[in-house]
Each structure stands twice: as structure tokens, then as C-alpha cells.
Amino acid sequence: VQLQASGGGLVQTGGSLRLSCSASGDIFSSYRLGWFRQAPGKEREFVAAIRWRDANKYYADFVKGRFTISRDAAKNTMYLQMNSAKPEDTAVYYCYAELKSGYAYWGQGTLVTVSS
């Protein structure tokens, strides 16, 4: 599985941004796809995930009500719609694909900067 993240950039506080993660390869063997983020000087943290089979969704508490994860199975693409952005959302966002075994493939990161 190969993953390509895109859509990062600069957004003002309160603004919106949509990240995309395009997948190629045997995506149908993936159990969940999702996003982590890593802010400068901080550890990588979970943001959201979606189960590929039935689109069941999981969110970190700090993004509930603001971010929405979705997927387009026909395009093998996952999205993260970021609304009501906050400066603390500034980070490099990484998409991943997790197998049932727990092994995960990672894409390269895309930088999101939220200006105050």
C-alpha cells in the first residue's frame, strides 16, 4: 500500500482546510485508514480514523465536532475536512493504513499551519 497525502497549507484561525490521502496498491486489505499529526517539539498523536469496509469513524476528543473524516472507495482516497481551525492544530499531518495485524503503512506528511 502506498499513500500520498496532500492539501496542507496556511489557514487562518476559524478557517477550513481539506486534506486528502490517495492510496494505491492492495487497499482492500486495509482495516482502517486515518490521520496522525505531529506538532513541533511534540509527539505524534492520533487525530481520526475510518474503517475502510463500512466507514465507521473514530475521532480524538480534541477534533470532535470540528474535523470530519471520510473516504471515497471508488477513488481509493480518504479525506480529512478541518473546520474551525485553531492555532494548536498546526502540525504535520500523516495518513496511514492499518492492517488487521496492526501493521501500518505511512504516507509522507503534509504541513498545516493555522495562523492566529
C-alpha positions, 0 to 999 in steps of 0.5 A, spaced: 500 500 500 502 506 498 499 513 500 500 520 498 497 525 502 496 532 500 492 539 501 496 542 507 497 549 507 496 556 511 489 557 514 487 562 518 484 561 525 476 559 524 478 557 517 477 550 513 482 546 510 481 539 506 486 534 506 486 528 502 490 521 502 490 517 495 492 510 496 494 505 491 496 498 491 492 492 495 487 497 499 482 492 500 486 489 505 486 495 509 482 495 516 482 502 517 485 508 514 486 515 518 490 521 520 496 522 525 499 529 526 505 531 529 506 538 532 513 541 533 517 539 539 511 534 540 509 527 539 505 524 534 498 523 536 492 520 533 487 525 530 481 520 526 480 514 523 475 510 518 474 503 517 475 502 510 469 496 509 463 500 512 466 507 514 465 507 521 469 513 524 473 514 530 475 521 532 480 524 538 476 528 543 480 534 541 477 534 533 470 532 535 465 536 532 470 540 528 474 535 523 470 530 519 473 524 516 471 520 510 473 516 504 471 515 497 472 507 495 471 508 488 477 513 488 481 509 493 482 516 497 480 518 504 479 525 506 480 529 512 475 536 512 478 541 518 473 546 520 474 551 525 481 551 525 485 553 531 492 555 532 494 548 536 492 544 530 498 546 526 502 540 525 504 535 520 499 531 518 500 523 516 495 518 513 496 511 514 493 504 513 492 499 518 492 492 517 488 487 521 495 485 524 496 492 526 501 493 521 501 500 518 503 503 512 505 511 512 504 516 507 509 522 507 506 528 511 503 534 509 504 541 513 498 545 516 499 551 519 493 555 522 495 562 523 492 566 529 
